[in-house]
Amino acid sequence: MPESNAIENVVIIGSGPAGWTAAIYAARAALEPLVFPGRALTKEVLPGGQLMLTTDVENYPGFPDGVTGPEMMDLFYKQALRFGTRVATDKGISNTLEYGLHTPCQEVTSVDLGTRPFVVNGDGGLTVRSHAVIIATGAKANWLGQENEQRLAQSGGGVSACAVCDGALPIFRDKELAVVGGGDSAVEEGTYLTKFASKVYLVHRRDQLRASKIMQQRVFDNPKMEPLWNKVVIDVIGDKHITAIKLKDTKTGEETEKEVGGLFIAIGHTPITQFLNGQLDVDEKGYIILKDPYRSTTKIEGVFVAGDVVDSVYRQAVTAAGMGCKAAIDAERWLAEKGLA
Ligand SMILES: Cc1cc2nc3c(=O)[nH]c(=O)nc-3n(C[C@H](O)[C@H](O)[C@H](O)COP(=O)(O)OP(=O)(O)OC[C@H]3O[C@@H](n4cnc5c(N)ncnc54)[C@H](O)[C@@H]3O)c2cc1C
């Protein structure tokens, strides 16, 4: 696929809520954005983003009866294409609604942000130059990586990586649940779940939590929370819905089963920034650092970021979409200010 001679106004990398929202705003500003959605076949880079891995989304405004994650992302991309967004597919640049979330699309393998216009390289052979770039590549939730865990997570079978997203679903009400992890976010997720669950077990591989003292105290003060020390989850049991977890004691090696009605994995997230090859600064957890916390700007003028790749705190579809909007408006104003579009 030849290098495109035209200089793009703005390339958007990522096709989750942040990327498509940035595309909607940029397209409506007549910038004809080009989106590199990523590939469907690798779990880390999933066109449509993390919501493609979930069934019910009940907290996104505008859907009073809820919506499935894939349906919602389908609506996002259709709205973006309606206003003139273009997409980097394996066949080239497409701007028609024939494109679907399962069409093979290009993932960005590298970018050169040290030259102007910036250069963006896709893994399907498409290389483009662009005045502005919006990075919306998300952060991958870390999973245990077990087959049954993944099967039940993807089928809505009571395994999740997001308590705020899924904890209030009826399937978890008044059930005994387990949270895996020992850091602040595991304690936060567990505490949140005690609003709905009859009990929350905190499964941790060591005999003390990594969480801050104040967070640890929350666990000990909450009668609904019980740490299971020195334990790792080695399997998830259940056909259509989880019924129990298989645990192994990290000290004695003893294997036991614990009946639970839900499992939440809270062992961190990995922001997807490898393709940047260190050209933007990241914090100690790997999240891109903003130049101004209220904007989407980075240390490189013309490079904007949005969504979970920059947000270790909220990590919600609606906040990612909000940041996508900010990034597109920032890009549009910057392009106008520089007389580039
Ligand atoms: C199981 C689960 C359930 C969830 N449920 C909810 C919920 O009910 N409600 C809610 O608000 N939030 C929910 N979330 C959180 C929500 O999915 C995220 O906050 C949101 O998707 C973040 O959007 P994003 O656009 O920043 O990133 P993502 O959705 O992660 O999208 C990132 C995109 O970048 C692409 N990409 C990555 N690398 C490259 C590359 N090199 N080149 C091109 N493209 C690339 C990927 O293909 C992907 O399309 C859930 C998360 C999980 C894991």
The ligand as a MOL file (V3000), in Angstrom:
LIG
                    3D

  0  0  0     0  0            999 V3000
M  V30 BEGIN CTAB
M  V30 COUNTS 53 58 0 0 0
M  V30 BEGIN ATOM
M  V30 1 C -15.0850 -5.9100 30.9690 0
M  V30 2 C -15.2580 -4.4010 30.9540 0
M  V30 3 C -16.5210 -3.8700 31.1270 0
M  V30 4 C -16.7010 -2.4910 31.0970 0
M  V30 5 N -17.9530 -1.9880 31.2680 0
M  V30 6 C -18.1410 -0.6620 31.2580 0
M  V30 7 C -19.4360 -0.1020 31.4510 0
M  V30 8 O -20.4220 -0.8260 31.6390 0
M  V30 9 N -19.5490 1.2440 31.4390 0
M  V30 10 C -18.4750 2.0720 31.2590 0
M  V30 11 O -18.6550 3.3010 31.2340 0
M  V30 12 N -17.2380 1.5810 31.0940 0
M  V30 13 C -17.0510 0.2380 31.0860 0
M  V30 14 N -15.7900 -0.2720 30.9560 0
M  V30 15 C -14.6590 0.6660 30.8060 0
M  V30 16 C -14.6420 1.2000 29.3610 0
M  V30 17 O -14.6630 0.1010 28.4710 0
M  V30 18 C -13.4170 2.0480 29.1240 0
M  V30 19 O -13.3360 3.0560 30.0980 0
M  V30 20 C -13.4750 2.6760 27.7430 0
M  V30 21 O -13.6440 1.7000 26.7490 0
M  V30 22 C -12.2170 3.4930 27.4680 0
M  V30 23 O -12.3220 4.0120 26.1920 0
M  V30 24 P -11.0380 4.3820 25.3270 0
M  V30 25 O -11.5640 4.8320 24.0140 0
M  V30 26 O -10.1570 5.2730 26.0840 0
M  V30 27 O -10.2120 3.0370 25.1640 0
M  V30 28 P -10.6170 1.5960 24.6470 0
M  V30 29 O -12.0600 1.3460 24.7060 0
M  V30 30 O -9.7100 0.6570 25.3310 0
M  V30 31 O -10.2200 1.6570 23.1080 0
M  V30 32 C -8.8990 1.7260 22.7090 0
M  V30 33 C -8.8500 1.5050 21.2200 0
M  V30 34 O -7.5210 1.7210 20.7510 0
M  V30 35 C -7.2230 0.7660 19.7630 0
M  V30 36 N -5.7800 0.6510 19.6850 0
M  V30 37 C -4.9060 0.3000 20.6580 0
M  V30 38 N -3.6490 0.3280 20.1720 0
M  V30 39 C -3.7390 0.6990 18.8810 0
M  V30 40 C -2.7960 0.9270 17.8390 0
M  V30 41 N -1.4810 0.7610 18.0390 0
M  V30 42 N -3.2490 1.2960 16.6300 0
M  V30 43 C -4.5690 1.4840 16.4070 0
M  V30 44 N -5.5120 1.3000 17.3590 0
M  V30 45 C -5.0910 0.9140 18.5700 0
M  V30 46 C -7.9590 -0.4660 20.2000 0
M  V30 47 O -8.2220 -1.2590 19.0790 0
M  V30 48 C -9.2250 0.1280 20.7570 0
M  V30 49 O -10.1390 0.2750 19.7210 0
M  V30 50 C -15.5890 -1.6320 30.9390 0
M  V30 51 C -14.3150 -2.1870 30.7600 0
M  V30 52 C -14.1420 -3.5520 30.7560 0
M  V30 53 C -12.7690 -4.1250 30.5450 0
M  V30 END ATOM
M  V30 BEGIN BOND
M  V30 1 1 1 2
M  V30 2 1 2 3
M  V30 3 2 2 52
M  V30 4 2 3 4
M  V30 5 1 4 5
M  V30 6 1 4 50
M  V30 7 2 5 6
M  V30 8 1 6 7
M  V30 9 1 6 13
M  V30 10 2 7 8
M  V30 11 1 7 9
M  V30 12 1 9 10
M  V30 13 2 10 11
M  V30 14 1 10 12
M  V30 15 2 12 13
M  V30 16 1 13 14
M  V30 17 1 14 15
M  V30 18 1 14 50
M  V30 19 1 15 16
M  V30 20 1 16 17
M  V30 21 1 16 18
M  V30 22 1 18 19
M  V30 23 1 18 20
M  V30 24 1 20 21
M  V30 25 1 20 22
M  V30 26 1 22 23
M  V30 27 1 23 24
M  V30 28 2 24 25
M  V30 29 1 24 26
M  V30 30 1 24 27
M  V30 31 1 27 28
M  V30 32 2 28 29
M  V30 33 1 28 30
M  V30 34 1 28 31
M  V30 35 1 31 32
M  V30 36 1 32 33
M  V30 37 1 33 34
M  V30 38 1 33 48
M  V30 39 1 34 35
M  V30 40 1 35 36
M  V30 41 1 35 46
M  V30 42 1 36 37
M  V30 43 1 36 45
M  V30 44 2 37 38
M  V30 45 1 38 39
M  V30 46 1 39 40
M  V30 47 2 39 45
M  V30 48 1 40 41
M  V30 49 2 40 42
M  V30 50 1 42 43
M  V30 51 2 43 44
M  V30 52 1 44 45
M  V30 53 1 46 47
M  V30 54 1 46 48
M  V30 55 1 48 49
M  V30 56 2 50 51
M  V30 57 1 51 52
M  V30 58 1 52 53
M  V30 END BOND
M  V30 END CTAB
M  END
